[in-house]
């Protein structure tokens, strides 16, 4: 990696440190919501007559007890009253997803880059020994259309196709692991040289107490400008409808807007994200190279989660620290900041 790439990564780490400080400062903004008993009405949770056992491994907290008419009757706390939305379907087919988005450069043509993408994927579930240990397999195809900049040659169309493998396993009531692996081909389909890329993530999570969860791991990007980053952070959930995730490199502050029992729920959130990717391409002079488009994002979003891996997602925000880089030619061009909007539908 050259000095300019190292400087760019250092700059991005500095930005994410700033994002983290902003997220910590947000504690005061959500503190009243998190601790106020009036917030219980926000959940629209169903009042349940609890059986002797609360349920499956999704339930992390057992109800307390109180004496009523000389009998022990379960008392449901706000968390115990929560009916989780089951994300996965009970079958091999886990659903399909389509998404699309647009990034609009705010500057002139020389440093401006507009980018449009469309992606489609299908998901299936493969049991690994039993139905509590499922491997999610999701093949996908994505097309990115590039407009600009005029200061350097960039292919008009870029492609990404591959398969995402995902597994989350609960080892105990407090400890779980998450693994994600995405082998793919990223190219303009004019060359196969260095087109194969491998994205991977491994993470261990520990439920320290009712409100706090800590995570530690690593993410492998397999990009020309960025190889490996640590995954480290903590998630604070003072109430079921309020969550502050300080896990880097994707911090997020989320607030639940509504919930329909175990059928559906909707969340609004703000956060930060590391964007971009690397593709194998052919340049105008016929040479083969590795093109990297990179950026940092501040975003806001709205997500509806429905049982059975269904729902919709809308995100928008501000993209900055954008650049285009050719690895072999050792050329990097800074891009103007931009605005982006994207949406996805799971069905």
Protein Blocks (a to p, Z undefined) as FASTA:
>chain_A
ZZklmmmmmmmmmmmmmmmmmmmmmmmmmmmmmmmmklmmmnopacddddfbfbdfklmb
dcddddeehiacddddfklmpccddfbdcdfbnbdcddddddddfbdfklgccddddddd
ddddddehiaklccdddddddddddedjfkbccdfbdcdddddddddddfblmbccdddd
ddddddehlacghkaccdddddddddfblmbccddddddekpakbcbdcdddddddfbfk
bccdfbdcbdcddddfbdchjlbccddddddddeddddddddfkopacdddddddddddd
dddddehiiaddddddddehiacddfklopacdddddddddddddZZ
